[in-house]
């Protein structure tokens, strides 16, 4: 279909887009810092996981695309836009080892992709294809926007939800697999069908890399209709091979760990799946031409983030080992920094290193006295406003019948989700370490902070 559209330009269906770095121009540490010199100075930015980071060279490429559009929008629309997006999709196809570029759609973010998949499920309930109380299965810590999409599109149409409690702190894949298998079997009781399983490849908060291939296989064994992997944090922080994973749908943001400008993500729809009824939630004149084409034009807007994907690949390939070199570098550094922080505070990690990617959960000292999610938010704001440290804080409430994790002073109730990206320095983590230690020495500030 795409080759018949005059806006497509030359087909890249069989064009291989290299992922190998050009070792002749390996980036230096000073060049890395220059690429991110637009970051606000004086801030320990150890929260790459939330919004990502875009280097200067990719921002420059984005500005070029924006200017080309503004110079002659009509010519750009008819002769450049679709071809450029197709090129970006081809980059993603090779990056994740998909079979065909037609399996790749570019969307704004993982939230948009979740809406696309869940609208399809909701329509099946509304049209009577699914029985009332057939279910969607998710982890209890699934991203809140995904939960809201389930509420908006599925439960209001008669579907139910099965929540798997993600064990945390966790010390093995087997714990997650056992919890997942148990809830999936329970969810199928009384003749109910699980129509969709939403599985996080890397959970957001708390942050854990899940045994994704094993969980997808369990879904196949148990007769789950479709599997949607929410991998918002995956590309650029773990290896992604969608054929090995075997899900029907797989989404990952490209602005979090792949250095693209916000906002751009891809949604992979496996051709062998029944994905013909998926549509972009914004209906344009491209409706009915397949999700990749529907997503490539949703009305007049800024498409430069999608067009800048090849520039992000060029940046990545300046590093020794390319994307896999960056993944190895960030994982090694975040584990090193996580262990340093845990040792300094007399605490521990929330998961073993092999269950971490570019982010790691570090237990905060129990003496901080975090007693609610509101306390966690207040602590995060205090670190930002008074110490120049940007890091998410996770509140872990005690569960009935379970012994929590302890340090020498009591039960641990809070964890820092620490990121490492190529621009981070050792001093960033020292700043977090020292800020927490300073708070421990000033109990009157903690008392005032958590008084609300």
N, C-alpha and C positions, 0 to 999 in steps of 0.2 A: 504493500500500500504506500509506504513512504517513498519508494522510488518513482512512483507515478506523480508525485506532487512536485511542481516546478520549483517550489521553495527549498527543496531538500539539497540541491546542489549535488556534488559527487557523492555517491554512496560510500559509506565507510563500514558496511556490514562485514567485510572480510579484511579490513585493515587492522593490523596488529599495532597497538600502541605500547611502546616499550616501557617497562618499569625499571630497567636497569640504570643505575646512576652513571653519570659521566665522570669517571674517577679523575680525569685530568684537571677538573676544577672543583675539587672537594672544598666545601665551605669552611672557613676558619671561624674560631670563636669570636673574633672581633667583628667579622661579617655577620654572624648570627645576631650579635647585640645591635648592630646597625640596622638590621632588618626589622627589629622590634623596638627601635628607638622612639617610636611614637607612643609607647606605653607610658603611662603617668609615672614619673620618677618618684622614688621613695616608697613605693607600694610593693610589699611582698605578695606578688600575684601568684598564689599557689592554688588557684581554682580554675585551671584551664578547662576542667570538665564541664562547667556550666555554659560558657559562651564561646570557648575556643580562642583562637588568636590568628590574626592574618598578617603576614610579613609585608614589608614595604613593596617588594617587587610584585607581589600578587595584587596588592592595592593599586599599583600603577597600571597593571594590565586591566583591572576592572575599570579604572577611569578612562582608559582608551576605548573600551567597549561602550561606556556611557556616552563619550563624546561622539563616537561613530553613529550611534543612534540619534543623538540630538542634531547632528549635521544634516542628515537626510533620512528621516524615519521611514518614509515609504520605500526607498531603495533598500534600507536595512531590513525591513520586514519581509520584503519579497525575495531578496537575494542573499541575505547574510544570516538572519536570526536562526532559522531552522537548521541550516547547515552547521552553524556554530554549536547549537545545542546537541545535534547529532554527534559531532566530534567529542563533546564532553561525555555523552553517553557511552561512546566507544572507549574512552579512557576508563570509565567505571567498569564496563564489561570486562576488560582485561584485568583490572585491579582486583575483582572479586571472582574471576574465573567463571563467569556466566557463559552459557552456550551461544547466546544471540543478543545483539544490541536491542532487539525488540522486547527483550525481557526487562529492560532498564527504562524507568521513567525518572525524570528529575522533578522534584517538588521542593517546596520551601523548607520543610523540616520534618522530623519524625512525627510530630503531631498531625500534620497534614496527611501523612501516609496512614496513620492509625485511623483517621476519619475515612479515608478511601476504603480500607479493608472493612471497617465496622459498619459503614453504610451498606455495603454489600450484604453483610450478615443481617442487619436490621431489615432490609428489604425482603429477605427470605422469610423472616418471621411475619412481617406485615402481609405478605402474599400467601401465607399459609403453607409454604414449603417446609418450614420447620414447625415442630409441635411446641405448644406453650410449655415453658419451663425447661426446654432444651437449653444447654448452657454454653457459656464462654468461660474458659479457665484462665486465670492469671495468678501471678505472685501477689501476695498481700502488699508488697512494697512497689508494685508497678507504678510508673510515673503517673502523677495525679491527672495530667491532661488525658492520658489514655483511659483512666477510670471514668473521667467525665464523658469521654466519647462513648464508652460502653453504656453509661447512663442515658446519654442523648439518643443513641441509635438502637440499642439492643434491649435494655430492660423495659423501656417504655413501649416496646413492640411485643413484649411478652416473654423475652428471654430471661434466664437467670444467670447468676455468676457464682463460680467456684473459686475460692481464694486458697492458694497454697501458701502456708506460712514458711517464708524463707528462714532457715535456721541462721541465727547470727547472735554472737560471733560463731564462726563456723571453721572447722579444721579439715574438712574433706569433701570431695565431690559426692561421696556416698551418702552423706547426710542430706544433701539437696535432692539427690535422686530418690531416696527413700520417702522424703516428704512429698515429693511430686507424685510418685507412683501411688501413694496412699490416698491423696486427695482426688486424683483422677479416678481411681476405682470407686471411691465414695460418691463421686459426682455422677457416676453411671448407674447408681442404684435406682430402683423403681422404674427401670426401663428408659431413663433419660438418656439423651444423646449429647455428647460434647461436640458442638458444631465448629468451635474455633478454640485453639489454645494460643494464648499470647505469652511468649517466653522471652524474657530479657536475656540477651547474650551477656551483657554487663549491666547488672542492676545499678541504679543511680544512687539511691540512698537507703540503706547502706550499700556500699560498692563492693560487688563480688563478681568475678568471672564465673559464669555457670558452665556446667558440662553440657554444652548446647547440643552436640551431636547425639549424646545419649538420651537427652530429654525429647528430642524430635523422634528418635527411634521408638521411645516408649509410647508417644502419641500414635505412631503408625500401628504399633502392636495392639493398642487399645481402641483402635477404630475411630480416632478423632478425625473429623471431616477435613479440616484445614489447619495448618500451623503458620502462625505469623510471628516472626522473630523481630522483636524490638531491639535493635542493635545501635541505638543512638550514639553510643560511645565507641563503637567497634573499629570502624575503618581508620587506620592510623595508630591504633593502640593494640590491636591483636591481628593476627593473620585471619583473613576472611576468604573462605572458599565455599561459595553457595552450593556447589554441586556436592561437596562433602557433607555440608550441613543438612541439605535435603528438605528444607522448608518450602512451603508454597509461596510465602511472602517474606521478604527480608528488607528492613529499612536501616539505613545508617546516615547520620548527618555527616556532611563533608566540611562543615564550618567548625566542628569541635576539635578533631584531631588530625584533619587533613589540610589545614591551613587555608581553606577557602574563606572568602568574605561571607558574612551572614546575609541572607540565609539560603542554604542549598543542601538538599539531601537527595538520595536516590531511593526509589522503591523498586526492588526486584520482584517480579511476578513470574514464577516458573511456568514455562509454556505448557508443560504437561498437566498443570493444575487447571481447575475450572475457573480461570481468572478473566473470562471474557465479559463478565458482568461487573467489573470494577470500573469506576468512573471517577474523574476528578470532582471534588465537591463544588468547585466553581464551574458552572456550566457556560461554555462559550460556543461559538459556531463550529468548533471542532468536535463537539459532542458526538460520540458514535464512531469516531475514527480510530479508536484504540487509545488506551491510557497514555502511552508515550506521546502521541500527538495532542491529545487533550491537554496534557500537562505542559506542552511546549508553547501553548498560547491560551492564557486565561484572561485575555484583555490587555489593554495598555498598562504596563508596569515596567519596573526595572528588572531586566533579565541578566544583568551583568554578572551576578554571582554565579549563575549557571554557566555562563560563557567563560568564566575565569578558571574553570576546573583544570584545563591543560596547563595553565600558568602555575597552579598549585603543584601539579605533577613535576614541572620543571624545577620548582623550588625544592621539592622532596628529593629529586635526583641529584641535587648538589651535595647531599650527604653520603658519606661512605656507607655502602649497603642499601642506599635508597630508603624506601619506606620501612623495610625490615630492619635496616640499621637504626633508624629512628625508634622503632618499637623496642628493640633491644636496649638502646641507650636509655630511653625513658623508664622502662621497667627496672633496669638495674639501679638507676639513680633514685627512683621513688622508693624502692625497697631499702636502699641504703639510708635514705633520709627518714623513712618511717621507723627503722630500727634505731636510728640516732635519737629521734624524738621519744620513742617508747622507753629507751634506756635512761634518758635524761629525766623523764617524769616517773619512772618506776612503774610503767604500765606494760602494755603488750599490743600486738597487732590484732585487728578484728578478723583476719583471715591469713592463711599462710601465703608466702610470696608467690607460689604457683597459681594461686587463685586471685591474683592482682594483675592489673595491666599498667596503665599510666597513672592510676590513682590507687591509693591505699588508705585503709581505715586505721587510725591510730587512737587507742584508748586515751582519753583525757583523765587526769588525776581525779579520784573520787572526791577529794577535798574541795573541788570547785563547787559542788553542791547543785549541779544541774538537775532539776526535778520535773521539768516539763518541756514540751516542744517550744513553748514561749520563752523559757529560760535559754534554750539553745539559740533561738533567734536573737535574743538580747545579747548573748555572749558574742555571737557572730558580728553584730552591729558594733559592739564595744571594741572588738579587735580591729574592725575597719576604721572606726571614727577616731580611736585614741592611740592605736599602735601601727596603723598603716599595714595591716595584715588582712588579706582577703582569703578566707577559707570557710567552707560550709561546716556546720556542726550538726551532728546527728544525735538525737535523743533516743536512747534505748531503754524503754520502760521495763521494769521487772515483770516477768510473766508468772502466772499462777502455777505453783508446783515446780518451778524451775529455779535452780540455784544460779545466780548471776555470776559474772566475772568479777573478781576482786583484785584490788591492789592492797598495799599494807594498811590503808586507812579505811577501807570499806568497799561497797559495791560500786562498780563503774557504771555510770548511766549516760555517758556522753563520749562521742568519738569525733575526731577531726577527719574529714575527707580531704586528704592531701594529694594534689596533682603534681606531676612533673612534666614540663614541656621543654623544648630545646633552649628556650630563653632563660630558664630558671637558673639561679646560682645558689651556692651553699648558704650564702648570707640570708636568702629568703627564709630558709627553714630555721636558721638561728634566730631570726626575728620572731617567728612564731614560738619557738621554744622559750625565748627570754620573756615574751609577753605573757605567756601562761605562768611562768615562774614568778613574774612580778605580781600577777594577780593573787597567787597563792600567799604571797607575803603581805597582801593588803586585804584582809578579810572584810574590812569595812566597805571597801568598794564592791566586793561580791555581794555583801548583804544588801547594799543599796541597789545594785544592778538587778537582783532577783526579787526585790521587794514587791514589784508590780505583779 
